[in-house]
Amino acid sequence: MKVHVHKTELLEGKNIFSKKNYEAVLFDLDGVITTTEKNHSACWKKTFDEFLRLRAEETGEPFIPFDETEDYLRCVDGKPRYEGVRSFLRSRAIELPEGNRNSSTGERSVFGLGNRKNQMFTETLEKQPPEIYRTSVELALNLKEAGFRLAIVSSSRNCRRVMAAAGIEHLFELAVDGIVACEKGLRGKPEPDTFIEAARALGSKPGRTVVIEDAAAGVAAGARGGFGLVIGVARKQNEEELLLNGADVVVRDLGEFQSHYK
């Protein structure tokens, strides 16, 4: 049976992570464990603004830049890379050819824009290692010591590279990322496929598994998959959006869960 948690219960000291109810915890990566959501947002903005500015010059239409908060959260946050491109283009009523995974970074296509963004993100990683949210890593360490099985579930194809650069691979038994999703034919968030696959690989059932996400698409995936508890992390003060998409409880930082496990 699904256990609904209210913020008041959290503040009163309820043991949110109870071994009686759950045995596995699935963490998103960007924005939950690492601060790389900031890099993703900046790279999406640069990619789309370059495209939108050129398009405005050619068509005479006004240049309306990509908004790093509204457009990012609504269109690309938590989604597979190329679906994020499609979503943003639909929001602006712009049609482009699909292209393919080998499309050049200068090609005006869905894959071309996605590849351009990925090129920028990769260059960013090479220049500066990703930072971590200390309280999130502490929670993962405590949960692991308490006997919970842990995995990362990310839409990113750069997931393992980010984990290695941040030095957190040892915390998690496995990662279901964009590469695994492609190999196994799994639908990306907001569909629950990748979370279900991670729970299966850990030997747990969705009802016995916790999902921790900062993206609306991610909490929606957890809710659709029937997971026992879906926790939203409102890094951009988007509590209401996360609750509307299916989060059972929303916090601003995972440090709020100190000592809420046993």
C-alpha positions, 0 to 999 in steps of 0.5 A: 500500500502506498504511504503518503507523507506530509511535510508536517510529518517530516518536520515532526520526525517521521521515519520517512525511509523505513525498512518496513516499507521500502528496500531500494532508493532511486536517485536522479543525478543532475540536480539531485546528487550533482549540481550539473543541472546548472550546466545543462540549463546554461548549455541549453540556453546557449544552444537555443539562443544561437538558433533563435537569434539566427532564425529571427534575423532570417525571418524578421520575427522577434528574438525571444531568448530561451528562459533558463527557468521557465523554458528549462523546467517546462520543456527539457528538465529531466527529459531525454536530450532529443525529446527536450529539443522537440518539446521546446520547439513545439512550445515555440511552434517551430518545425525542424527536420529530425536529422539523425544521431550523426547530424552535425552540431551546425545542422538545423534539425532536432538531432543537430541542436541536441548534438550541439548542446551535448558538445557544449556540455562535454566541453564544460565537464572537461574544463571543470569537474562537477560539484555535488550536493553534500547533503544528498551524498550524505543521505545516500551514504546513510541509506546505504549503511542502513541497508537500502539498495541504491541506483541512479536513474538519469535521462543523460547519456553523460551519466557515468562520465558525470558520476566518475568525475564527481567520484560517486560511483561507489555509492550506487549499485548501478545506473540506468541512464540514457545509454541503457534506455536506448539499448533496452528500448526504454521510454524516457521520463515522464514514462516510468520505464527507466525507474521500473528497470532500475528497481527490477535490477535491484531486485525490488518492486516499485511499491517497495522503492523510493524515487527522488527527483528534481524534475517534473518529468521525473516525479511524473514517471515515479507516480505513473510507475506506482512507486511507493514514495516519490520525493521531489527536490525543489531546487528552483522553488517549484514545489507546486509543480512537483506536487501537481506532477505526482510527488508525495512530499517536496523539500528544498534540500535532502538535508531535511531528511537527516535521521529520517531513516531506519 
